Amino acid sequence: MCSKIRNITYINAINSALHQSMDKDKKVISFGLGINDPKRIFNSTKGLVEKFGIERVFDIPTSENALMGVSIGLAMSGMKPIYMHQRLDFFLLAMDQLINGASKWHYMFGGKVNLPITVRLIIGRGWGQGPTHSQNLHAWFAHVPGLKVIMPSNPYDAKGLLLKSIFDPNPVIFLEHRWLHNSIGKVPDKYYELEIGKAKIINKGNDVTIIASSYMVADAINFIKHFEKINLKISIELIDLRSIKPLDKNCILKSVKKTKRVIVLDPGFSFCGFASEIISIISLSLINELKYKPIKITVPDIPEPTSRFLVKYYYPSINNLYRSVCKMFNLKTNNKINLDQNRQVDVPGDWFKGPF
Amino acid sequence: MVYSLTNQDIEKIYKKFIEIRFLELEISKRYSEGKMRCPVHLSVGQEIVPSILSLFVKKADNFISTHRGHAHYIAKNGNIPEMISEIYGKKTGTSEGKGGSMHLIDTKVNFMGTSAIVGNSIPVGVGLGLSNKINKKNSLSFVFFGDGATEEGVFYESINFAALKEIPVVFICENNKYSVYSPLDVRQPKNRNIHKILNGIGVKSFFSKSKSVEEIYSTLEQAIRYSRSKRKPVFIECMTSRWLEHCGPNEDNDLNYRDIKELDAYKKNDFQKKLENKLKITYIKKTQKQIIKKINSAFKFADLSSTPKKEDLKKNVFKN
């Protein structure tokens, strides 16, 4: 039987992975606030309860912390829970169970038990999401030993990595950017898993490496598309990390060893952030080989403001990237060039009409 | 209703009780040797509830407990040499030396772990119960915690979820009236009855003042029978008394956080004496001798066990 490959959205790729995981293994169960409500967590859980029943697909009380602990108990007894949240920020109520519990349970009990838990968290941006609906806290999760952290940038990776996460014997934090949900990509209908901890080179180049993850990959792709039209000499290598932890250090170091220049594009906060960690890893290995100091582009050490009149100054723009590359190669920036002209400050595209 | 107990029941309870008390006292006695280099929260004074409970527990039932978990581990027939080894930080410990006294586990008897964070293990026990329910198993999930944990948000989240989903969990609150050294009256309103909160939430609750073996036995029996037969959660609050310091091997009367008369009253109500009054001296002597031997050999096992090696440090961060 030949399997079809179709152009589908990120959210449909997630939906397909959820269906196929539950089909594959009866031990997989899904729960989260709103999982069976009319909106079905942005349609990602469409059809699940109808197909697998209320015992395996259930809505929950507004008790983020307890349900994380319940996930530990379920996972210890051989179940494979998928625990979902419409915003990462709500899940912060579950930090005790995640950090003091799930991340350490395997280690602190000498390997006697293990916890195959997948936590789906959605990160918001713009349209007034504001300070508490927009945080990219992957660096927090990655900081704690015992957690895997995944940030796919496209539908194909989203499906393959979600399936791999669900059947991974460890707790995995699976981070989806809300602005990627409507992005379209080629996705096989059939079941497939992608290895966790492998970055992907999206664009091959020799002169500078851009390292990105999640929605920042979309920004970087846009930038390269424009930049290639205005500059034919500089070739850019773009790495999509896909997995924050484990991190594909080999891929990063191999690329930067070749290009000798690096820009890290990260959706998280700048201070003590993930971009700083990447730069530290590169510097510790390759500091004497770099032709230009590493550049870090992140959101500032400031909460996301709600007003769109402020948020336009908040997120890194594609022009930021353009100016950074020019600086790196000592090129004059052309002030007439505005790579952000087709972008709206606070929505990913016309498909997004708010509110969430 | 208060039952009368058979002699056989009293004997079983006494055996468990002595196992817990003597082991805890031995840890207390040997602590200054400096070989048990981790915090210990001893259960001296709190033995009776787990000892009686052990009569109603099946091997397939799960236990989840707290930082003060030794008594529960022993009540569930956890491996004692491995427990002492764990406190010694040895490779043969329940958690290969990664957890210590506050992180005991013995999956062979379904003792599924303990947590050092107050209230933290409560939802884990609910998750084990939910798994039993989904997989149509008849076993019960027992969750132990103290009065302090009933002040944590996760406690309310967990009992609400258990009530909502009708999860067969036995919540056991051993109320020793202190969260470390802070008494109940600085933590909860006067005249609060913890077990009465549960009725409003929709979980049937039981209460024992823990004045007599028969009273505790009857309370536990009825509560567990209810949960087992109805496949519903149940909450039991039992008053208890911690004799030693919150954490460590010593008494703590010098701190003056509680009236010395309070401790004297606990000791007057000592269940070891109450049980011994019901037993023949020959049984008492025989049991104590057996248990002392068992405990000594557990310490010897821990002492002679090999230590974890450098390569063990990195082991089990992730499961491959």
Interface residues (C-beta under 8 A of the other chain):
Chain A: I29 E55 R56 I60 P61 S63 N65 A66 L67 M68 G69 V70 S71 I72 G73 L74 A75 M76 S77 G78 M79 D96 Q97 N100 G101 W105 H106 Y107 M108 F109 G110 G111 K112 V113 N114 P145 G146 K148 P169 N170
Chain B: N62 I64 G93 T94 S95 E96 G97 K98 G99 H103 I105 T107 M112 G113 S115 A116 I117 N120 S121 I122 P123 V124 G125 V126 G127 L128 G129 L130 S131 N132 I134 N135 S141 G153 V154 E157 S158 N160 F161 L164 K315 N316 V317 F318 K319 N320
